[in-house]
Every structure is written in C-alpha cells, then in structure tokens.
C-alpha cells in the first residue's frame, strides 16, 4: 500500500501537488519494510530460502520505491547484498535492461 500511495501522490502528481502527509507516511512505512527485509535477509539468501516469486515481488517493489524517491537506507547491508544477488540473476538482469530501454524510448 505504501508504494501505491507514492504512485498516486508522486508519480501521478509530478508537479509537487501530492499530499505531503501521505507521502511522508508512505516513506516511513517503506523504511520500516526495508528494515524488516534487512532482518529477514540476515538469516538467508532468499526470502523463502530458495529463489521464489516472493523475491521477485520484493525486488520489483524495491525498484518502484527507489524510482519514486524512497530507496533503501545504504546502511541496510543485507538488503544491498540481496538486491545485488537479484541483479546478478540473468532473468532479472534481462528484465531490468528491457525496462530501462523501454523507459528511455518513451
């Protein structure tokens, strides 16, 4: 829900007219999520021990949050390592390259 709030208040209102209170609450919720994710990834490589759709969904959510101005805190080492691990997967790297190419063409 927090990323969706950022989509509504930041992406669809790029002129700065988004509700500042809703944006701040969403960013605080996302920061809390990233801290919980860091804790979860401290004990395993992937959220469900093996690579799964949970990792893909979490990776995408993280990328959306980042693109909307709410990246994970750099001090969350396990999140950074997990994102790097995800980017190293050929399927994820190919998809990210396609998304980057599509956004540059628009």
Backbone as CSV, one residue per row, in Angstrom:
resi,resn,N_x,N_y,N_z,CA_x,CA_y,CA_z,C_x,C_y,C_z
1,UNK,0.810,-1.219,0.000,0.000,0.000,0.000,0.846,1.274,0.000
2,UNK,2.039,1.247,0.645,2.840,2.468,0.700,3.382,2.858,-0.666
3,UNK,3.816,1.872,-1.447,4.325,2.190,-2.780,3.190,2.711,-3.649
4,UNK,2.021,2.133,-3.501,0.864,2.607,-4.266,0.557,4.065,-3.912
5,UNK,0.678,4.409,-2.643,0.473,5.801,-2.236,1.471,6.704,-2.941
6,UNK,2.740,6.272,-3.028,3.734,7.083,-3.735,3.397,7.198,-5.225
7,UNK,2.875,6.129,-5.799,2.472,6.196,-7.212,1.402,7.271,-7.385
8,UNK,0.411,7.244,-6.490,-0.679,8.223,-6.579,-0.219,9.648,-6.294
9,UNK,0.636,9.817,-5.278,0.980,11.151,-4.803,2.256,11.737,-5.408
10,UNK,3.114,10.899,-5.974,4.373,11.391,-6.552,4.375,11.202,-8.066
11,UNK,4.130,9.974,-8.521,4.198,9.690,-9.952,3.098,10.433,-10.719
12,UNK,1.866,10.340,-10.220,0.751,10.983,-10.925,0.641,12.479,-10.651
13,UNK,1.439,12.981,-9.721,1.427,14.410,-9.411,2.868,14.940,-9.403
14,UNK,3.543,14.853,-10.545,4.963,15.236,-10.582,5.197,16.735,-10.375
15,UNK,4.136,17.504,-10.356,4.280,18.941,-10.165,4.436,19.331,-8.697
16,UNK,4.531,18.331,-7.810,4.704,18.610,-6.390,3.407,18.847,-5.643
17,UNK,2.278,18.570,-6.289,0.991,18.817,-5.639,0.505,17.646,-4.792
18,UNK,1.323,16.597,-4.669,0.936,15.438,-3.862,0.777,15.803,-2.395
19,UNK,-0.006,15.013,-1.697,-0.276,15.224,-0.276,0.978,14.889,0.532
20,UNK,1.630,15.917,1.065,2.908,15.747,1.773,2.780,14.813,2.969
21,UNK,1.675,14.858,3.657,1.474,13.997,4.824,1.370,12.525,4.410
22,UNK,0.636,12.275,3.351,0.513,10.897,2.850,1.861,10.390,2.332
23,UNK,2.608,11.251,1.658,3.922,10.870,1.135,4.866,10.535,2.289
24,UNK,4.892,11.371,3.311,5.768,11.128,4.467,5.398,9.817,5.163
25,UNK,4.112,9.563,5.329,3.677,8.313,5.977,4.056,7.103,5.132
26,UNK,3.897,7.220,3.823,4.273,6.118,2.934,5.769,5.857,3.005
27,UNK,6.551,6.902,2.996,8.011,6.740,3.060,8.443,6.125,4.389
28,UNK,7.786,6.503,5.468,8.098,5.906,6.772,7.742,4.423,6.774
29,UNK,6.619,4.077,6.184,6.225,2.665,6.096,7.183,1.852,5.248
30,UNK,7.641,2.426,4.156,8.596,1.738,3.289,9.929,1.560,4.009
31,UNK,10.370,2.568,4.735,11.625,2.460,5.509,11.507,1.332,6.535
32,UNK,10.361,1.219,7.169,10.127,0.141,8.132,10.171,-1.216,7.436
33,UNK,9.566,-1.301,6.261,9.607,-2.535,5.478,11.048,-2.919,5.146
34,UNK,11.846,-1.936,4.729,13.241,-2.223,4.390,14.025,-2.726,5.605
35,UNK,13.757,-2.176,6.780,14.427,-2.669,7.987,14.032,-4.118,8.279
36,UNK,12.755,-4.440,8.122,12.292,-5.820,8.335,12.899,-6.750,7.283
37,UNK,12.997,-6.272,6.052,13.606,-7.065,4.982,15.072,-7.329,5.288
38,UNK,15.774,-6.318,5.771,17.177,-6.488,6.126,17.328,-7.570,7.194
39,UNK,16.456,-7.541,8.178,16.477,-8.549,9.246,16.219,-9.941,8.670
40,UNK,15.248,-10.069,7.782,14.919,-11.373,7.181,16.080,-11.898,6.345
41,UNK,16.727,-11.015,5.597,17.820,-11.448,4.725,19.129,-11.675,5.479
42,UNK,19.163,-11.335,6.742,20.363,-11.601,7.550,20.521,-13.091,7.800
43,UNK,19.435,-13.834,7.681,19.451,-15.258,8.008,19.371,-16.178,6.791
44,UNK,19.196,-15.598,5.611,19.048,-16.445,4.424,19.360,-15.649,3.159
45,UNK,19.636,-16.358,2.084,19.922,-15.685,0.811,18.663,-15.150,0.157
46,UNK,17.585,-15.907,0.254,16.315,-15.529,-0.367,15.214,-15.597,0.685
47,UNK,14.127,-14.914,0.452,13.080,-14.814,1.455,12.497,-16.166,1.865
48,UNK,12.377,-17.071,0.925,11.824,-18.398,1.221,12.917,-19.462,1.136
49,UNK,14.139,-19.079,1.458,15.348,-19.892,1.388,15.812,-20.134,-0.046
50,UNK,14.918,-20.524,-0.941,15.239,-20.674,-2.359,14.608,-19.515,-3.122
51,UNK,15.197,-19.155,-4.249,14.666,-18.094,-5.100,13.208,-18.385,-5.432
52,UNK,12.348,-17.380,-5.248,10.917,-17.587,-5.491,10.255,-16.291,-5.945
53,UNK,8.976,-16.386,-6.210,8.191,-15.227,-6.606,8.194,-14.165,-5.502
54,UNK,8.371,-14.567,-4.258,8.458,-13.594,-3.158,9.645,-12.658,-3.374
55,UNK,10.756,-13.194,-3.834,11.940,-12.371,-4.086,11.705,-11.440,-5.273
56,UNK,11.059,-11.948,-6.305,10.783,-11.126,-7.491,9.869,-9.961,-7.110
57,UNK,8.793,-10.259,-6.383,7.864,-9.211,-5.968,8.530,-8.177,-5.077
58,UNK,9.352,-8.643,-4.158,10.056,-7.728,-3.259,11.050,-6.874,-4.028
59,UNK,11.762,-7.480,-4.969,12.718,-6.744,-5.796,11.995,-5.650,-6.586
60,UNK,10.879,-6.007,-7.217,10.138,-5.023,-8.003,9.608,-3.890,-7.121
61,UNK,9.075,-4.242,-5.973,8.580,-3.226,-5.048,9.705,-2.286,-4.635
62,UNK,10.873,-2.843,-4.376,12.030,-2.029,-4.005,12.432,-1.103,-5.148
63,UNK,12.407,-1.604,-6.367,12.756,-0.773,-7.516,11.736,0.349,-7.709
64,UNK,10.445,0.037,-7.537,9.417,1.074,-7.663,9.605,2.142,-6.595
65,UNK,9.813,1.711,-5.349,10.012,2.665,-4.252,11.230,3.544,-4.527
66,UNK,12.294,2.930,-4.995,13.516,3.670,-5.298,13.267,4.701,-6.391
67,UNK,12.568,4.302,-7.442,12.308,5.225,-8.545,11.392,6.373,-8.124
68,UNK,10.654,6.185,-7.030,9.764,7.222,-6.520,10.392,7.992,-5.363
69,UNK,11.721,7.875,-5.227,12.453,8.674,-4.265,12.597,8.082,-2.878
70,UNK,12.364,6.774,-2.739,12.476,6.142,-1.421,13.311,4.868,-1.518
71,UNK,14.612,5.018,-1.728,15.478,3.842,-1.800,15.762,3.293,-0.399
72,UNK,16.234,2.044,-0.330,16.637,1.509,0.977,17.808,2.312,1.542
73,UNK,17.849,2.431,2.844,18.967,3.094,3.515,20.241,2.306,3.199
74,UNK,21.311,2.965,2.779,22.553,2.254,2.443,23.139,1.450,3.599
75,UNK,22.758,1.776,4.826,23.286,1.028,5.977,22.661,-0.360,6.114
76,UNK,21.628,-0.641,5.347,20.981,-1.960,5.405,21.745,-2.915,4.492
77,UNK,22.822,-3.443,5.021,23.763,-4.245,4.225,23.121,-5.493,3.627
78,UNK,22.225,-6.138,4.356,21.618,-7.373,3.841,20.666,-7.083,2.678
79,UNK,20.004,-5.931,2.735,19.152,-5.527,1.610,20.036,-5.251,0.396
80,UNK,21.118,-4.523,0.586,22.026,-4.215,-0.528,22.584,-5.492,-1.146
81,UNK,22.993,-6.431,-0.306,23.522,-7.698,-0.811,22.437,-8.476,-1.556
82,UNK,21.236,-8.488,-0.993,20.124,-9.193,-1.635,19.768,-8.592,-2.976
83,UNK,19.755,-7.260,-3.062,19.462,-6.611,-4.346,20.550,-6.921,-5.366
84,UNK,21.784,-6.921,-4.924,22.888,-7.282,-5.822,22.758,-8.716,-6.312
85,UNK,22.374,-9.606,-5.418,22.178,-11.011,-5.784,21.063,-11.128,-6.833
86,UNK,20.001,-10.362,-6.628,18.886,-10.402,-7.580,19.323,-9.856,-8.941
87,UNK,20.074,-8.747,-8.936,20.529,-8.173,-10.206,21.481,-9.107,-10.948
88,UNK,22.132,-9.992,-10.213,23.038,-10.954,-10.824,22.330,-12.126,-11.491
89,UNK,21.041,-12.268,-11.246,20.295,-13.362,-11.883,20.014,-12.972,-13.338
90,UNK,20.324,-13.836,-14.291,20.145,-13.478,-15.702,18.725,-13.021,-16.050
91,UNK,17.715,-13.659,-15.494,16.340,-13.283,-15.820,16.017,-11.875,-15.314
92,UNK,16.494,-11.549,-14.138,16.243,-10.221,-13.572,17.034,-9.162,-14.352
93,UNK,18.285,-9.447,-14.642,19.118,-8.503,-15.388,18.515,-8.216,-16.762
94,UNK,18.022,-9.252,-17.430,17.416,-9.069,-18.750,16.154,-8.221,-18.656
95,UNK,15.346,-8.472,-17.664,14.116,-7.696,-17.490,14.420,-6.239,-17.161
96,UNK,15.396,-6.013,-16.285,15.771,-4.644,-15.947,16.312,-3.908,-17.171
97,UNK,17.071,-4.584,-17.998,17.597,-3.968,-19.221,16.438,-3.608,-20.159
98,UNK,15.460,-4.486,-20.272,14.304,-4.204,-21.131,13.498,-3.036,-20.594
99,UNK,13.313,-2.981,-19.261,12.558,-1.871,-18.666,13.304,-0.559,-18.861
100,UNK,14.617,-0.574,-18.705,15.413,0.642,-18.893,15.332,1.106,-20.344
101,UNK,15.439,0.149,-21.262,15.337,0.503,-22.675,13.984,1.082,-23.032
102,UNK,12.921,0.514,-22.467,11.579,0.997,-22.746,11.375,2.408,-22.182
103,UNK,11.907,2.653,-20.985,11.718,3.981,-20.385,12.532,5.033,-21.134
104,UNK,13.672,4.677,-21.690,14.499,5.619,-22.446,13.878,5.925,-23.809
105,UNK,13.128,4.966,-24.344,12.500,5.163,-25.641,11.253,6.029,-25.540
106,UNK,10.682,6.113,-24.353,9.415,6.857,-24.171,9.603,8.339,-24.180
